[in-house]
Amino acid sequence: MKRYAILMLQEQYWSTYTKSSPIHHAWTLIEPTAPNDIQPRSAIYVNNSLLPASQITPLALPFSDVTAITLATVDTSSANPKPHLIINVYNPCDKSIIPELHEYLQKNIDVHDYCIIIVRGDFNTHHPVWNPEGYARHDGEADALVDMMAELELTLLLPPGTVTYPNAGTTIDLVWGSNEAANRTITCRIAEEHDHSSDHLPIETTIATQIEEPQLIPPFNYAKTNWKELNEKLELYLPNPNSISEEATTNADLDKYAEQLVQAITKAVQETTPLMNGPHIRYLRRVF
């Protein structure tokens, strides 16, 4: 899976002991934010080697089966590049969440604030727009899904009629995208080579987007740090902790103070620690 930037899972394993979906050091896990006491049935994993955590912002949605993130872009053609929006949905068979999700997105999401929008999920509903040929079932809640996607200005990226649930020969897993996503889509297909005996087939979506060229950044050689000078620099640069008052502290105050700490430590290290030479180089890149 390491060549994929994002994995979007539904009905994933969830540990009652750790209260979490599986975690892995190479991937950043994002789960639904509410409510916390219910086992989530959607999750997003972001490949740390392709998309650094600094580019990812989880979105707080009031659904236990919907996960959403935004991704910062590196579009140098725009002075104010828009982020990408990724939403992963599990729509339960016994109680559709589509009407509530539609209402929430109506009030809180402006599609024009984003560049690429992808809504992917197990929607557990049938409609002639995506049913396989000869499958005539038409669920009433599917109309609500079509209405929601039309209002979000999204179209199907997965070709209609693609069987995603082979046990019944039906299409219930769908990938929707904005016009920009559709224009950049290279493939959206069943990836049979990555089928590991799930009852749903994996869907692979490849979207072209701008990336940054790899940058060669030598790390600091802490073995040669002048620790005495570093301590002196920190005393000079670190912000006064008394500037943070418990009574008047806001989230913005804490964020500002944390930023000042990072800047002070970074500046002190840069002035007292040489960079490594030779092969000790790490590559930084951003890929979506």
N, C-alpha and C positions, 0 to 999 in steps of 0.2 A: 504493500500500500504506500510505500514511501514516495512514489512518484506523483501521488495525488495531493493536492493542496488542502482539500476539505472533504471530510466524510460526514454524511448525514444519515443517521440511523433512526429507525423506529422500532419500538418494542424490543429495545436492547436489554441485555442482562443488566440487572441492578442488584447490588448487594445490600441486604438488610443490615449487615454488620457495619459496613463503611458508609451506608446511606449515600451510595454513589454508583454511577455507571463505572465500568472499568477505566482505569487511568493508566497512562503510559508516558514515560519521560520524553518521548519524541513528539507527543501530541498535546495540545491544549484542549481540555474538555470544557464544553459549555453546555449546561443543562437548563431546563426551564427554571425560572426564578420563583414561581409561586404556584400553588402553596407548597411549602417545603416538606410537609409531612406525608405527601402522596407520592408514590412511585411514578416517576416520569416515564413517558413512552416515546420520547424523542430526545435526541442529543446531537450536538455538532462537535466534531473533532477537527482541529486546525493543525496542519503540519508545521511544527516549529522551524524546520529548516527551510521552508518555502515562504511562510508568512509569520513574521515576528509578532510576539504578543502585543507590541506597541501599536500595531495596525488594527487590532481587534477590539471592538467595543460590544460587549453583550447588551442586549436590550431587555428591559424588564417588562414582561407581558404577564397579564393575570390569568395564565393558562398553564396547567400542569403538563400538557401534552404538546406545547408549541415552544420551540426554541428559536431565537433570532439573534443575529449579530450584524454589525456594520463593519466594513473593511475600508480602511483609508486607502486612497489610490495614489498612484505616482504619475498621473497624467500631466506631463510637462507642457502639453499643448494648451492647457487651460491655466489661467492665473488663479482660479478658485475651483480646483477639481472636486467633484462630488464623490461621496463614498458609495460603496456598493452595499446593497441590502440583501441578506440571506435569511430565509425563513424556512424552518423545518416543521412539518405538521403531522401529527398522528390524529386522525379523526376516528373516534371510537365507533364500532358497529352499532352499539346499543343506544347511543345518544350523541347525535351530531353536534359538534361545537362550531360548525361553519357560521350559523347566524350570529352568534356572539362574537366570533372572531371578525366577521365582516363589520359589525357595528364598531368594534374597538379600532380596527384599522381605519375606518371612515373618519373617526374622531382624532386619531393620533398619528397617522402616516400620510405625508404628502409625497406622492410618487415622483414629483418633479424635484425633490430634494436629493434624489439618488441617480447614479449613473446606470449601473446594472442592478436589476432586481431579479432574484430567483426565489420562487416558492416551490418547494419540493415536499412530497410526503406520501404517506399511505392514507388515502382519502376514503377508502371503504365504501365507495358509492359508484353507481353505474349510470351512464348517459350515452345517448347515440353519438355525441361528439367524439368520444374516445373508445366506445365499445368495440370489441373485435367484430369482424363481419359475421352476420348471422346471429349475434347475441342481442336480443331485443329488450332486455330489461332496462327500465327507466325509473330511477328513484327520484322521489320528489325533492329530497335534500340535495340532489345533484344540481337542480336548477338554481338553488341558492349558491352553490359553488361557482357555477358559470356566471351568475350575476356579480359575485364578488370579484372574480378575475377580470371581468369586463370593466368594472369600475376602476380596478387597479391598473388597467391598460396592459394586462398580461395575456399572452397567448401560449398554447401548448408547444413545448419544445420537443417532447417525446412524440414520435409519430403516432397518430391515432390508430387504434387497433393493436398496438404492441402488447402482447400478453405478458403481464408482470406477475400474475398469480397462477402458475401452471396447474395447480391442483383442481381449479375450477375453469381454467382456460379463459380468465377474465383480465381486465385492465383496471386495477384499483390504485396503483402507484403512478403518480403523475409528476411531471416537471413543467412548471410554468415560468415564463420569463418576459421581461419588458422588451420593448422594441430594440433597445440597445443590446440586450442579451441575445435576442434572436439574430440580430445582424452579426454578432460575434461568435455564434455557436458553430463549432466545427463538427462535432458529433454529439448526439444524444441517443444512446442505444443501450440494449441489454448487453452487459459484459459477462457473457457466459463463462469466460475463462476465470472469473473471480467468484463463481457460484460455489459456496461452501455448504451446500445442502440445506439452506434456509428454504422455507416454503414460499418466499418471495424472491424474485430474481433481482440481482443488483443492476442498477442503472448507472451508466457512466456518461457524464456530461463534460465536454471539453469546450472551453470558451477562450477565445483569443483576447488577451489584454496586454497592456504595456507593462514592461518590467524594467527594473533598474539594472544597469550593468554591474557585474561584480566589482566590489571595491576591495583593494588590498589594504588591510589595517593591521599593522603590527601591534601585538599586545604589550602591556607594560612589563618591564623586567623588575618585579618586586624584590628580587634578590639583591638588587643594587639601590634600593630606596634609601634615601637619607632620612631615617626615621625621626631623628631629633629635629631636623628642619621641617619635616612633615607636621609634627606636633605643633611647632611654632606657627606654621601656616594655618593650621586648623583653628588655633586660638584666635588668629587674626580674622579669618574668613567666616567662621561659623556664626549663624544668627543667634541673637540673645534669646534663650528659652523663655525668659520672663515676658517676652513679647506675646506669648500665647497665654491667654487667660481662660480658665475653665468657664467662667460665667458668660463671656462674650464670644467664645469660639464658634465659628461656623465651619461648614465643610470647605468653603472657599478659603478660609483662614488656614485650615490644616493643609490643604493642597498647596497653598503658597509657601507655607513654612517647610513642607517636605521638598518642594522644588528648590528652595534656598539651601537646604541641607545638601542635596545632591550637587548643586552647582558649587558649593563651597568645597566639598570633598573632592570633586572632579578637578577643580582648579588647583587644590593643594597637591594632589597626586601628580598632575601634569608638570608642576614646577619642581617636584622633588624626585621623580622616578623616570629613568630613561626608558626608551622603547627597545624591544628586542630586535636583534638583527638576524639575518639569515632566514632559515626555512620556517621560523615560528610565525606563520601568517594565518589569519583566519579570514574566510570569505563571508561577506555580507551581501545578501541579495533579497529582492522582494519579488515574489511571483504569485499571481492569482490564477 
